[in-house]
Amino acid sequence: MLLTRPLAAGQDLGPRLTALGFFPVLAPMLIITARRLIPQPARIQAILLTSANAIPALLPSATPLFAVGDATADAACAAGFAQVHSADGDAHALAALATRSLRPNAGPVLLACGAGEGQALTATLRQAGFTVHRRIAYAATSPTTFPANAAAAIATGQLRAAIFLSTATAENFVRLCPHELHAKLAAITALAIGNRAADALKPLPWGGLRAARHPTLNEVLALL
């Protein structure tokens, strides 16, 4: 089973796949670089996270935290945040949960996200009347070469499936996968977190391509 998540996230997911009877092959298609610690603005009513990658830039607190999905929520709980809520979906689900649970006049919200991310979520919340402090917690960059261990696993026919939990990881895989390995992909089923990620994978000749019905890790694993 090929895991294309950033390294730390792939290492966290690996034992879960092993428990299901799979042998994970880590092939990060994004490189995460943490930024400095984010000072928490005064009197914020909530913290919003679109990715667990933002957690290292935050100090644990009792401020209510709203996470995009269960995996991010679990990571926030493990980091010491006391009040954690999961939107169990994508950024649209997170915006909907925040607008249902919070009041615009109760104080600003802090959105911790990656560089170049979060603009649409910020705009949606501001249109709903919220004051949003958007802060960059990390940067995600693309690898420049295809991982040697992934190439070997594909070339020798060891892989049966590959997991793609973002559109970016799917796009980077398509861009970097050596042409001489393309024929070998016919033995592999690609599992994508949503239709956008699945569409990004279509240029390659997969043996199967499946998209989760709901954009969560659990729904992707249910495709297994």
Number of C-alpha atoms within 10 A of each C-alpha: 22 26 25 24 24 19 17 14 17 18 15 12 17 19 14 13 15 12 9 10 9 15 15 20 19 22 22 24 28 22 16 19 13 17 15 12 15 16 10 14 11 8 11 17 18 21 22 25 26 24 22 19 23 26 22 17 19 18 13 16 14 11 15 17 25 25 30 26 25 18 19 24 25 16 18 26 16 11 15 13 20 15 15 22 23 19 22 21 17 18 20 14 17 23 21 14 18 23 16 9 11 15 14 17 10 13 16 20 25 21 24 26 24 23 15 10 16 18 12 12 19 20 13 15 18 13 10 13 13 21 18 20 16 18 19 20 24 23 18 18 14 16 15 11 13 17 16 10 13 20 15 13 16 20 16 10 13 17 21 17 21 20 22 26 22 20 19 19 27 26 20 22 25 17 16 15 16 12 11 9 14 15 14 19 21 15 17 21 20 25 24 32 26 22 16 14 22 23 15 19 24 14 11 18 16 19 15 13 18 18 20 21 14 15 22 22 20 15 16 21 16 11 14 11
